[in-house]
C-alpha cells in the first residue's frame, strides 16, 4: 500500500481522500528539516503547502519518494530540478486559489487608497484624526496590471466593476483577449507612466526578478500606489522605500516579500506601507479546494500511474513515456529558445514534424514544445496546463506531421508568430537522444543547447568575430563553443556562443553596441 506524509496544515478532508483511495497517510506538521529527512525515507508521496522546504538533501533522503504534491501554485519551496533528477514527480494545483488571491489584491487596493490600517491603529489608540487620513477614490483611476493571466484577469474584472480604467502589460496577452476582458493592452513603460495604481501578477523568474527597481519606479507617475500579492523579489524593496520616502510613490500594499517569513524588511515602519503575511491564498474555501485537489492528483498517480498538473512530467502512459522522452526534450528546448526571445504578444505557434518523429504520437511532444515556449514568462506552466493557458491567451497552436523526405532521421521545427512577425527554430536528435539546433530563422547552424549561452543576430561583415572575442576575453568570459550561420554572404547572420557562466549585464551591453550587431540575448537551457 502506498504511503503519503502530509507535512503542512491541510484540510482534514485531504487525509480522508487518501484513505478512501487506498493510500496510507500520516500527518506530521512542523517537522524540522532534520526530522523530515529522518522520516521521509518510508514514504512514496509528500503533500505540502508552502512551509515545508523540499530541498535536494530532503530528496536524497527520500529513497522511496515518487511524488511531491503542492497544495497551491507556487513551488518555490521545492527543488524541482533535484526532484526530476531523482525521478520524483512534482505536482501543484495551479487554479485552486486564483479567486482568493485576486480578492486579496482588491482588498489591499482599498486599504492602500483609504489608509485603512493606519487609520485603524490611530482610532483604536483614542485619536480622532479625520484630517490626517485623506484618501483617494478608485473610481476613474488607471489600474495597471502587470501579468494578465488567470489571477490578473480576475483582478481586472473586479476593478472594472469598481469603474476603474484598466490596462495590462503581458507579452502573452493577445489584442483579442484584451478586448474580451475590456482592458487596454500596453507596453510596460506606458503602464508605468500612466497608472495611478499598479498590481503585480507574474511569477518570479529570471525575466521578472527585480522588475520594479529604482529605474522602473522613476518612470512611474508621481503619487502612484503599488500592490504586490504575487511573489517577493519582483520589487527591489530598498528602491521602493527610497521612492516612498522621496514622495514619488504614495504608498505600497505588499503580501509577499523577498525573504519570508519577513521578520525584518526595508519597508517595515513606513506608515505608507500596508503589509500582510502572505495571505493571498488564506481563505477556508481556497485551502479546501487545493487540499482536495492535491490529494486526488497524488492518489491517481500512486494508484494508477496517471499524471495531472505535473511540472516536470507529461501526461503520458508508462509505455509512451520512455519512447517519447528524447523527442519531448528536444521540443521543449526548441520552445524555450523561441520563448526566451519573445518580447511581444504571441499569436500563433506551429510545430512541424519530419522523419521518424512524424510516425509517433506527437501530441505530448507538441505540449512539451508549448511548455518550453511559455515557461520563460509563466513559471508554473506544465504540459497539462500549457494548452489551456494558450487558449486563454488566444494563441493558435497547430501541429503538422509531414510525410516527406527529410535531411535528418528526425526533424522538429517550431515557428512562432508574434506582433512583429514569424520566426522559426528547428532541431534534431544526434544518436537518437542528443538534442541539436540545426536551423534558426531559416539559417543553417549546428549547436548544442547549454546552461549559459549568448545568441547574436548580426550583419555578415568582417571584424565582428574578432571584436566579439576581444570583448568577451577582456571581461574574463570563457567561450566553450562558438557556432555561426548566415543566410547569404553579406546578409543576415546568427551566432550561438556557449559560455562557462552567465554573461554579466555590463558585458552584454558592450556586445550589443559592437558594430554590425542587431540583437544580443542571453539564453539558458
Buried (B, 14 or more C-beta within 10 A) or exposed (E): EBBBBBBBBBBEEBBEBBEEBEBBBBBEEEBEEEEBBEBBEEBBBBBBBBEBBBBEBBBEBBEEBBBBBBBBBBBBBBBBEBBBEBEBBBBBBBBBBBBBBBBBBBBBBBBBBBBBBBBEEBEEEEEEEEEEBEEBEBEEBBBBBBBBBBBBBBBBBBBBEBEBBBBBBBBBBBEEBBEEBEBBBBEBEBBBBBBBBBBBBBBBBEBBEBBBBEEBBEBBBEEBBBBBBBBBBBBBBBBBBBBBEEEBBBBBBBBBBBEBEBEEBBBEEBEBBBBBEBBBBBBEEBBBBBBBBBBBBBBBBBEEEEBBBBBBBBBBEEEBBEEBBBBBBBBBBBBBBBBBBBEEBBBBBBBBBBBBBBEBEBBBBBBBBBBBBBBBBBBBBBBBBBBEBBEBBBBEBEBBEEEEEBEBEBBBBBBBBBEEEEBBBBBBBBEEEEBBBBBBBEBBBBBBBBEBBBBBBBBBEEEBEEBBBEBBEEBEBEBEEBBBBBBEEEEBBBBBBBBEEBBEEEBBEBBEEBEBBEEBBBBEB
